[in-house]
Amino acid sequence: MSETSATLLKRLRNLDHNTAWQTAWRQFVELYTPLLHKWLRHLRVKENADLSDLAQEVFLVVARKLPEFTHNGRLGAFRAWLRVIAVRSLHEFARQRGGRVVPFDQEMLCQLEDPRSDLSCCWDDEHDRYIVQRLLERIEPDFEPLTWQAFQRVAMMSDKPADVARDLGMARANVHHAVSRVKRRLREEFGGLIDEPLIF
């Protein structure tokens, strides 16, 4: 399977841990490390060493469990799965400490465990905003500026294609084609990490 023939998630579920898997894993860790660190700070982790150690704990479990992940078709399936993995990893970390002080707020962790809590809703919102922004930043250099402007205005700002075509001096069909190309790229590379209604 070539690197470009499957989404990032599908490549990560490859049990062979070949070169494509290693590349995909590096991309995933680069993508999610800042978000995990932010969330560990929400749980009142202060020391950088603790942030790195706890994020590593979560990533180890993610790497082990990802082959079992299957998207159930519901909105937010991956982010919900990741939240559960993070919560369980931190509970296990606390259990292994055997009653010694842990570097995070366990009461807040219990709130994050509840999918209906305000903290979990915040996790969902921040995950989606952050991941969409990072993925768009990642692919933007691969498109012509006019294509990107057309995509942003139609898909992100909900401008009418006719208005965008007029403003950018493009045929309306070319605006639709530009939007379609960017959406297809996101779907092909990152489908499953984000839900289509966010940007499609």
N, C-alpha and C positions, 0 to 999 in steps of 0.2 A: 504494500500500500504506500503510495507516494505521500509526501508531506502535504501536498495541496489537494489530495483526493478525498479528504475527510475533515470534519470539523475538529477543532482543538480537543473537544471532549472525547470524540471517538478515538483520536490518536492516544489520548491519555488512558483510555480503557484497554489499550493493547497490552497483553500480558508479557510480550517478548522483551519489553524494555530495550528496544533497538534504538538506532540513532534518531529515528522520527519521534519515538517516545521521549527520548532525552531532550530533544529540541522543544517539543511540546511542553514538557515539564518545566523547563527553564522559562518559557513564555508564561505559563500559568503562575509560577512563583513570582515572577516580576510583576505580573498583573495584580495579583492578590496580596502581596506582602504589605503594601501601604494601607490597604483596606483593613487587613487583619490587625495591623499595628494600631490603627485608629480605633478599632473596636476593643482592643485590649486596653487602650487608654480610657474608653468609656467604662470599662470594668475596674478603673482606678489603678492600672499597672503604671508605675512611674519610671522605673529604671530601664534604660535601653537594653541592658543585658537580659533582663526578665522578658522584655518585649520579644527579643530575638529567640530566647529559649522557648517561650510559650507558643510563638508562631511556628517554630520548628516542630513542636509537639503536634500541633494541628495538621501541619503539612504531612507529617509522617503517617498520620491516620488517613488523611485524604488520599495519599499515594496508594495505601494498602486497600482502601475501600472503593476507590473509583471504578475498578472493573465491575463492581456489583451495581453501580448506579445505573438506573434506567429512568429516563424521563417519562413521567406518567401523563404528560400532555396538559397538566394543570399549569396555570400561570404561576411563575415563581418556583417551579419544582427544584431547580438547581440551587437557588439561593436558600431555600428552606432546608434542603439536604445539607448544604454547607453549614448552616447555622446549627443544625442538630449535631453534626460532626464536631464543630468547634466546642459546643457546650459539653458534649460527652468527653472530649479530649481533656478539657479543663477539669471536669469532675474527676476523671481518672488521675490526672496530675495531683489533685488535692488528696485523693484517696491514698496514693503512693507516698505522700508526705507523712501519713500516719499521725494526723493531728497537729503537725507543726504548722507554723504560719505560712500561708500561701500569699503570693504577691498580687492577688486580685480580690475583688469584693464578691464573696460567694453568694450573698443575698441578691446582688444584681445579676449574677450568673443564673440564679434560679428564675429571675424575671425573664431573662433571655430564653430560657427553656420553654416558656409558655408562648405558643405561637400567636396568641391573641393579646399579649401584653403590649403596652406602649413601646417598650424597649425593642420588642421583636418587630413591630411596625416600623420603628425607626431604622432597624437593621435592613428591612426590605427596601425602604425608600433610599437609604444611603447606598446600598449595594447597587441598585438599578442606576441611580444617577452617576455614580463613580464608574461603573463598568461601561456604560454607554459612552461616557466621555472619553475614557481611556481607549476603547476600541475605535472610536471615531478618530482620535488623534493618531492611532497606529496606522490606519489605512489612508488617511487624507493625502499623504505625499504620493500615493500611487495613482491619483486622479488629477486630470487637468483642472485648473482653478474654476473654469466655467461650469464643468460637470459638478464640482463640489458645491459651488454656489447654488446651482439649480437644486441639488439634493437638499441642502440645508433649508432653503426657502420653502420647498414643497413639503418635505418629510418632517422637518423639525419646527418650522414656523407656521405651517399650514397655509402658506400663501397659495393662491390659485395658479395652476400651471399657465393659464393664459397671461396673467399679470407678470409672472416670472419670465415667460418667453419674450414678452414685450420689453421688459426692463433690461434683460440680458442680450437682446438682439438675437434670439434663437427661435427656431421653428418649434411649435408646441410639441410636435412628435419627438424632437431632440431633447426637450425638457423631460418628457416621460421616460425616454431611453436613459438619460443620465441618472434619474432617480432609481430606475430599475437596476442599473448596473451596480450602484453603490449598495442597494438593498441585497442584491444577489451575493455580492462579495461578503457582506456581513453574515448572511445566512449560511453560506458555504463554509466560512472559516470559523464562525463563532456561534452557530446555532446551538441552542440549549443553554448557553450561559445567560442569555438575555431573552426576554419574551418579545415576540414580534410586535404586539401592540405598542411597545415603547417607541419603536422607530419605524414601523412598517405600516 
